[in-house]
Structures are given as structure tokens and as C-alpha cells.
């Protein structure tokens, strides 16, 4: 017998006579063509998976033979393929810790109490480690589910599935037909006080149906549901059931159906709700239906139905691709790759997995980590906007659990793990060297610091020719495209009543002049009143004469004359004061007007090294630009619609603004000039700006953005 099979602590377990507990049943499953044995603990509702090699031992534990006898029988039958004594000890330890085996003789009451206390501590620990989602068990719902199952059994089979397909398809068609109205101002509608008040009622009800679907699907397939309670999701109470018994089902389709039950219910409810919403009149029914659409649709897509989070979508994916403990094994496989190939621990046994499973592991672990971080920090920031201290604590806690704690565990593993004793120096070198290199890169090595934004080739204000008074356009003095000089006549207006008013006012001025002269001789007491009337008449006459002068429109600058409308449409057209008549496209270099966010204006003011622009459609061509001016105060209006998100720009506008020009967040305007040697760009062209601020280490850039995040979100 090979020496590697032996263990120095074998004597502690050799004479034990283990046996599976009465509340444990065994099921044989196949995953990706390989056999696995599932031990279902009916007392706790948990399931445990073991390989056929492990079950060779478990299957012979009948309470009559000792561990040593079982192991020797296997060693004689399988020789080198038999498990070693250390492996047997680890298996017994796992079975004992999970309360799956008992030993001959009277039970150890102290051990049972310790195991109960350990399970209780484990639940508390899990709740503390995940304060945004912790559970409070309440009662055993199995009797209730069994009694009411006949009422819902038709919905748990093919009839229910076909009904779901028909209703959800109809709901998708309805949503597509009303998509614009359904998604208009979505965030504001979600966070409206009235919608949040409705959600307080509809969300728990919908989640209760969600959880009952899991329970009924388990009972319909012969399983048991032994735990139901309340889960506090971001401190909001929602019901839950423990559906872990489904893992013991032999068919992967049955397991996936149980996992997908909640998704089916929520999407079914959302489909019915969207049809009610589309046909209902404004009121409470329509508001409740809209809320159900949001809860059943958005929560399913982003959270519950997303396989990157450990909710229903994750278990559906795990069952369908036949990879038990998918997330845990993916993380373990990445750890094995690092230890074996980076640290050089060649003696480590490779994760038992097929080639297809390894591909899934490589993709899933990093994708799930990134998405989990986005969701957790997003929730924390959302809560912090309403409850600052709680939100900040949640953000810190999330970062600790997803980055700091795993990193600390990895470092402790590198320093203390017996499996790495032969490559300890190399493992520590890679681990701490990598951390040092990352910190060095972040703190010492400068990286380019730039600001990217968008602008538009801007026509200066003086290039707009507007009517100074009302009247009819009688003549265009210049043809379209003609070059004009400053003060050249370009258009003539006519307002017939104005000349008649001038004649009347001239006679009135003469009358007031004579009346003033008479009062100065005969009635000196009325002289001041007559003088005021005379000055008023003269001022009114002057205003009318100015209107006569404004009937001739002159070019304010030199450039190319461009009527606002074709000449034949503009002549004889009535225009009001301020109406646009034409443009004068100026000679010389073009001007660009751009918006810069409040986060980047300080860099643009104090650390500007240069500016480059690229015009839309000419992205391979870089044009240098010079800053001419910047507004000292932020503006709440966009200078051009092309810069808004609705037109593909980076700046969000207020949905309540009918003109679509009011910015959600104020920004600063800057004006640039292009070099005279560059080819002129058409006015109104979108341009992409890159402002160069030199270099700065990544740590300082990250710190700046974090500070801005706190200032913007929390005003702190």
C-alpha cells in the first residue's frame, strides 16, 4: 500500500461507525454526462453534491462497519484509485459539519447544541456580511402549500407555460406599440412620490406571488418547502421561501422550472399590467399598472433574472448548462489557475471540470464580479441620496466585502496555506509585488489627463440679420451667395402706416411748439406743462423716424449673404420685429462653441495645455484650436440642440422643458477659434473636443472623481 495513502491522525477516526442520518436521502444526477450523488437534508432543506468516488465511501457507511474497515475494503478493491486517508478524513469532516451522519451509540447532545449554535451564528454572519439583503425565517409553509396545491396545479405544467407565452407575447407587442410613452421620463416617474407610495403595496404583493410560485412548483414535483420568511432587500421587507429542495430533483428541467418560477410570475404580471395600462384612463388603476410594469420588468431584467447575480436567473443558467455551484466553482477555478500557473504550485489537483465548464468559468467569474460591483454601488449611491449616512456606510461595506475582504483572504492564504509551502516565496513575491506595482503605477507614473466634450461650429450673433421693425419685405438688394461688406444694404422693408403716422406726428410737434410759445407770453403758469407735452411729441416723432431707418436692413459684418428663405418666398412676406431675415456668413476662421461640465471646468481654466478638435465625418483629421473666451458663470441652457442627449450629444436635458433646451445639470460655455489655414467647416457641424491637461498619476485622477461624486450626489 502506498505511503501517500496514510495519515498521522487516522487513529482518531478509524474505529468510528458512521451512518447517514434518517432525514438524509440520496439522489443520483447526471451533469454533462457525468454522474454525481446529491444528499438531500430534509431537516434543513439543504442539498450537498458528491462525486462517485466520495459516494463509494458514503454508500458503505451502514453503522455496522468502522471507517477503517470501509477504507481497507476500498483500498483492496481499487488499489491506486482508492481515496487516501486524508481524503477520507476531509469527507467525514464535511459530512459531520453539515449534520449528515451519525455514529453508533447515544447522540452527543453537546455536539448537537454546538452545531445548532454554529448554524445560527452562520445565518447572523451572512446577514451582517450582506446588509442590503438579509433574511429573517418565520414559519414552515409546507402544509399550506400542500393543501392549496390543487387550486394552482394546472398552472405548474405545460398549460401554465403556454399561457405564459401567449400573455407575455401580447404584453411585449403592447409595450412595443407604446414604447415611447412607456419610457418617457422613466427615472422621474419611478422616483415620483406617488409611484413610491404605490410601490410600497405592489412590490411586496408581487414578490409574495413570486415566492409562492417557487413553493408550488416544488410541491408539484414532489419536493418539500420547510422555510418561509421575510427578506430585507435594501431595508425593504419582501417575502421569501427556501427553494433549495429543488436541487435534489433528478431532471434539470424541473430544477430550472422551479428557479424560473418567480421570473414567470413577474413577467406574466408585467404583461397583464402593460395591457391594462395601455387601455386604462389616467387614474389609480393606470398608476398601479404602470408600477407593476416597472417592478416586474426592470427588476427581472436587472436583478432577479440576470444570471450575473445569485438570484433566480443564476440558478436557471446553472441548471440548464449543468454546472452545479457555478459561481463558487468559477471563483475556485480562477484561484487554481493563479496558484498553479502563476505561483508554480504544480502539486495542486486541478478542478474537476470538463473543457466546456472551464470556458464558462473563465468568462463568468470576472463578468459577475464587475456587474455585482456596479449593482451594489449603484444601490448604495441611490440610498445615499435619500439617507446619506446609511448610503455611505453601504458603499463602504460593499467595497469591503467585494474587494478588501477577498484581497485579505487571498493574502492570508498566500502566507499560511500548507499547499503553497514549497512555492511560498514565489507566491508572496507575485502577490505583494503585484500590489506594489499597482500602487506604484497609481501613485507615481503619470498618465494623460484629458477632458473630452462636444461642441458645434458656431455662427456668431452678429451674423444674424433680424428685422428691426415690422413690415413687408419689398426687396432683397443682394443675391443669395453674394459677398457683402459691413453696412451694405441687403434688404428693404415697407410699412405704409408708419409714414402717415410720421406726418401726423410732425403736425403735432408743430402744434405743441406753437402752444408752448403762446403760454410763455400769456399763461406762464402752464409753460412747464406745455414744454413737457412738446418734448413728448418730439420723442415720439423721433421713434417713428428710427423705425423708418430700420426699414432698411444692412449687413453688420462682411461675409456671404444667405437669406433665411429662398428669395422668392421672402419678398412680399410680412415680418415682425425680431424675425430672422438672413445670415451673413463671416469671412475668416470659424468659431466653435462648446459646453464643459462642472466637473471639468476647473481643469479647463487652470491646467489647459492645448485643444484639439475632430469634426463629425472627418474623425481622422485633427485640428488645433485656441480658447477665445469662457463664461464665468454656468448656464442652464444648451446653445445648440445637437449637444443634447436626444441628438446624440453628452448633455441631458430636462424632459419637462417643451423646447428641450434646459440642461439637467448646468454647464459652462467656451468659445474657440480654428486656424485660418484649416479648411472651413460648415456651420452647425458637430465637433469633438479634447482638452489636454498634461499628466497626472491615476490615483490622483481617481481621487478627484470620487470627491466630485460626493459633491455632486451628496453635497458633502
Residue pairs with C-beta under 8 A, 6 or more apart in sequence:
1 75
2 80
4 84
5 75
5 82
5 84
5 85
6 84
6 85
7 84
7 85
7 86
7 89
9 89
10 68
10 85
10 89
13 67
13 88
13 89
13 92
14 66
14 67
14 68
15 66
15 67
15 68
16 66
16 67
16 92
16 103
17 63
17 64
17 65
17 66
17 67
17 103
17 104
18 61
18 63
18 67
18 92
18 95
18 101
18 102
18 103
19 61
19 62
19 63
19 101
19 102
19 103
19 104
20 26
20 39
20 58
20 61
20 100
20 101
21 41
21 43
21 99
21 100
21 101
21 102
23 41
23 42
23 43
24 39
24 40
24 41
24 42
24 100
25 39
25 40
25 42
25 248
26 37
26 38
26 39
26 40
26 55
26 58
26 59
27 37
27 38
27 39
27 40
27 248
27 249
27 250
28 35
28 36
28 37
28 38
28 250
29 35
29 36
29 37
29 38
29 49
29 250
30 36
31 322
31 323
31 324
32 322
32 323
32 354
32 356
32 357
34 354
35 52
36 49
36 50
36 51
36 52
36 324
37 49
37 50
37 51
37 52
37 54
37 55
37 58
38 47
38 48
38 49
38 50
38 247
38 248
39 47
39 48
39 49
39 50
39 58
39 100
40 47
40 245
40 247
40 248
41 47
41 48
41 98
41 99
41 100
42 224
42 226
42 245
43 99
44 99
44 119
44 226
45 224
45 225
45 226
45 227
45 242
45 244
45 245
46 98
46 244
47 244
47 245
47 247
47 248
48 94
48 98
48 100
49 324
49 325
50 58
51 352
53 83
54 83
54 91
56 74
56 78
56 83
57 70
57 71
57 74
57 83
57 88
57 91
58 91
58 95
60 70
60 73
60 74
61 70
61 101
63 102
63 103
63 104
67 88
67 92
71 82
71 83
71 85
71 88
74 82
74 83
75 82
83 91
92 101
95 101
97 115
99 115
123 135
123 137
126 134
126 135
127 134
127 135
128 134
129 401
130 401
131 394
131 397
132 233
132 234
132 235
132 376
132 379
132 380
132 394
132 398
133 231
133 232
133 233
133 234
134 231
134 232
135 229
135 230
135 231
135 232
135 240
136 229
136 230
136 231
136 232
137 227
137 228
137 229
137 242
138 228
138 229
138 230
139 228
139 229
140 226
140 227
140 228
141 215
141 225
141 227
141 228
141 241
142 219
142 224
142 225
142 226
145 212
145 215
145 216
145 218
145 219
145 225
146 219
149 216
149 219
149 220
152 216
153 216
153 220
154 160
155 163
155 216
156 216
156 217
156 220
157 220
160 264
161 264
164 264
164 267
164 268
167 268
167 271
167 272
168 267
168 268
168 271
170 271
170 275
171 267
171 270
171 271
171 272
171 274
171 275
172 271
174 271
174 274
174 275
174 278
175 182
175 274
175 293
177 278
178 274
178 278
182 274
182 277
182 293
184 655
185 655
185 656
188 655
189 195
189 290
190 294
194 287
195 287
195 290
195 291
195 294
198 287
198 288
198 291
199 291
199 294
199 295
202 288
202 291
202 292
202 295
203 236
203 238
203 295
204 237
204 238
204 239
206 265
206 266
206 269
206 292
206 295
206 296
207 238
207 239
207 240
208 238
208 239
209 265
209 269
210 261
210 262
210 265
210 266
210 304
211 228
211 239
211 240
211 241
211 262
212 241
213 261
213 262
213 264
213 265
214 225
214 241
214 243
214 246
214 258
214 259
214 261
214 262
215 225
215 228
215 241
215 243
216 261
217 246
217 257
217 258
217 261
218 224
218 225
218 243
218 245
218 246
218 258
219 225
221 246
221 249
221 254
221 257
221 258
223 245
223 246
223 248
223 249
223 258
224 245
225 241
225 242
225 243
225 245
226 242
226 245
227 241
227 242
228 239
228 240
228 241
228 242
229 239
229 240
230 237
230 238
230 239
230 240
231 237
231 238
231 239
231 240
232 238
234 379
234 383
235 390
243 258
243 259
246 254
246 255
246 258
246 259
247 255
247 324
249 255
249 258
252 319
252 320
252 322
255 315
255 319
256 315
256 316
256 319
256 320
259 312
259 315
259 316
259 319
260 312
260 316
261 312
262 304
262 312
263 300
263 304
263 305
263 312
263 313
263 316
266 295
266 296
266 299
266 300
266 304
267 296
267 297
267 300
269 292
269 296
270 292
270 293
270 295
270 296
270 297
270 300
273 288
273 289
273 290
273 292
273 293
273 296
274 289
274 293
276 285
276 286
276 289
277 286
277 289
277 290
277 293
280 286
280 289
302 375
303 309
303 311
303 375
304 311
304 312
304 313
305 311
305 312
305 313
306 313
306 314
306 371
307 313
307 314
307 316
307 317
308 314
308 364
308 367
308 368
308 371
308 372
309 368
309 371
309 372
309 375
310 327
314 326
314 327
317 326
318 324
318 325
318 326
318 327
321 360
323 329
323 357
323 360
326 360
326 364
327 364
327 365
327 368
329 351
329 353
329 357
329 361
330 360
330 361
330 364
330 365
330 368
331 365
332 351
333 351
333 353
333 358
333 361
333 362
333 365
334 361
334 362
334 365
336 348
336 350
336 351
339 345
339 348
339 419
339 420
339 427
340 346
340 348
340 350
342 430
343 414
343 420
343 423
343 426
343 427
343 430
344 423
344 426
345 419
345 420
345 422
345 423
345 427
347 419
347 422
348 419
351 358
351 361
353 361
369 402
372 402
373 398
373 402
376 398
376 402
377 395
377 398
377 399
379 394
380 391
380 392
380 394
380 395
380 398
381 391
381 395
381 709
381 713
382 391
383 390
383 391
383 394
384 390
384 391
384 392
384 394
384 395
384 713
384 714
385 391
385 713
385 714
388 714
388 716
391 714
392 714
410 431
411 431
411 432
413 420
414 420
414 424
414 427
414 428
414 431
415 424
415 428
420 427
441 698
442 697
442 698
442 699
442 702
443 697
443 699
444 697
445 697
445 698
446 695
446 696
446 697
447 695
447 696
447 697
447 698
447 701
448 692
448 695
449 603
449 607
449 692
449 693
449 694
449 695
449 696
449 701
450 690
450 691
450 692
450 693
451 596
451 600
451 603
451 604
451 689
451 690
451 691
451 693
452 688
452 689
452 690
452 691
453 594
453 595
453 596
453 597
453 600
453 650
453 688
453 689
453 691
454 594
454 595
454 643
454 649
454 650
454 686
454 687
454 688
454 689
455 592
455 593
455 594
455 595
455 613
455 643
455 670
455 672
455 686
455 687
455 689
456 592
456 593
456 594
456 639
456 640
456 642
456 643
456 684
456 685
456 686
456 687
457 590
457 591
457 592
457 615
457 681
457 682
457 683
457 684
457 685
457 687
458 590
458 591
458 592
458 593
458 639
458 640
458 671
458 683
459 583
459 585
459 591
459 683
459 684
460 557
460 586
460 591
462 556
462 557
463 556
463 557
463 559
463 583
463 584
463 585
463 586
464 580
464 583
465 490
465 491
465 553
465 555
465 556
465 580
465 581
465 582
465 583
465 584
466 578
466 579
466 580
466 581
467 493
467 550
467 553
467 575
467 576
467 577
467 578
467 579
467 581
468 547
468 550
468 551
468 553
468 577
469 493
469 495
469 498
469 547
469 550
469 551
469 577
470 495
470 574
470 575
470 576
470 577
471 493
471 494
471 495
471 498
471 551
471 574
471 575
472 493
472 494
472 495
472 572
472 573
472 574
472 575
473 491
473 492
473 493
473 570
473 571
473 572
473 573
473 575
473 581
474 492
474 493
474 494
474 571
474 572
475 491
475 492
475 571
476 490
476 491
476 563
476 567
476 570
476 571
477 488
477 489
477 490
477 491
477 492
478 484
478 488
478 490
478 561
479 561
479 567
480 561
480 562
480 563
480 566
480 567
481 560
481 561
481 562
482 560
482 561
483 558
483 559
483 560
483 561
484 490
484 555
484 558
484 559
484 560
484 561
484 584
485 555
485 558
486 555
486 556
486 557
486 558
487 554
487 555
487 556
488 554
488 555
489 552
489 553
489 554
490 553
490 554
490 555
490 561
490 582
490 584
491 552
491 553
491 581
491 582
492 551
492 552
492 553
493 550
493 551
493 552
493 553
493 575
494 551
495 547
495 551
498 544
498 547
498 548
498 551
499 548
501 544
502 541
502 544
502 545
502 548
505 537
505 540
505 541
505 544
506 541
508 537
508 540
508 541
509 534
509 537
509 538
509 541
511 537
512 530
512 533
512 534
512 537
512 538
513 534
515 530
515 533
515 534
516 527
516 530
516 531
516 533
516 534
519 526
519 527
519 530
520 527
553 581
553 582
555 561
555 584
556 584
557 584
557 586
558 584
558 586
558 587
559 584
559 585
559 586
559 587
560 584
560 585
560 587
561 582
561 583
561 584
562 582
562 583
562 584
562 585
563 570
563 581
563 582
563 583
564 570
564 580
564 581
564 582
564 583
565 573
570 581
570 582
575 581
585 683
588 676
589 673
589 674
589 675
589 676
589 678
590 673
590 674
590 678
590 680
590 681
590 683
591 628
591 671
591 672
591 673
591 674
592 613
592 625
592 671
592 672
592 673
592 674
592 687
592 689
593 639
593 640
593 669
593 670
593 671
593 672
594 643
594 669
594 670
594 672
594 687
594 689
595 638
595 639
595 643
595 651
595 667
595 668
595 669
595 670
596 604
596 667
596 668
596 669
596 670
596 691
597 651
597 665
597 667
597 668
598 634
598 665
598 666
598 667
598 668
599 705
599 708
599 712
600 691
601 630
601 634
601 668
603 691
603 693
604 630
604 668
604 670
604 691
604 693
605 630
607 693
607 694
608 627
608 691
608 692
608 693
609 692
609 693
609 694
610 624
610 691
610 692
611 624
611 625
611 626
611 627
611 672
611 689
611 690
611 691
611 692
612 622
612 623
612 624
612 625
612 689
612 690
612 692
613 622
613 623
613 625
613 672
613 674
613 687
613 688
613 689
613 690
614 621
614 622
614 623
614 687
614 688
614 690
615 621
615 623
615 681
615 685
615 686
615 687
615 688
616 685
616 686
616 687
616 688
617 685
619 688
623 674
623 675
623 678
624 675
625 672
625 673
625 674
625 675
625 689
626 672
626 673
626 675
627 670
627 671
627 672
628 671
628 672
628 673
629 670
629 671
630 668
630 669
630 670
630 671
631 668
631 669
631 670
633 668
634 666
634 667
634 668
635 663
635 666
635 667
635 668
635 669
636 662
636 663
636 666
637 661
637 662
637 663
638 644
638 651
638 653
638 661
638 663
639 669
640 684
641 647
641 660
641 661
642 648
642 649
642 684
642 686
643 649
643 650
643 651
643 686
644 651
644 652
644 653
644 660
644 661
645 651
645 652
645 653
646 653
646 660
648 686
649 686
651 663
651 664
651 665
651 667
652 663
652 664
652 665
653 660
653 661
653 662
653 663
653 664
654 662
654 663
654 664
656 662
672 689
674 681
681 687
710 716
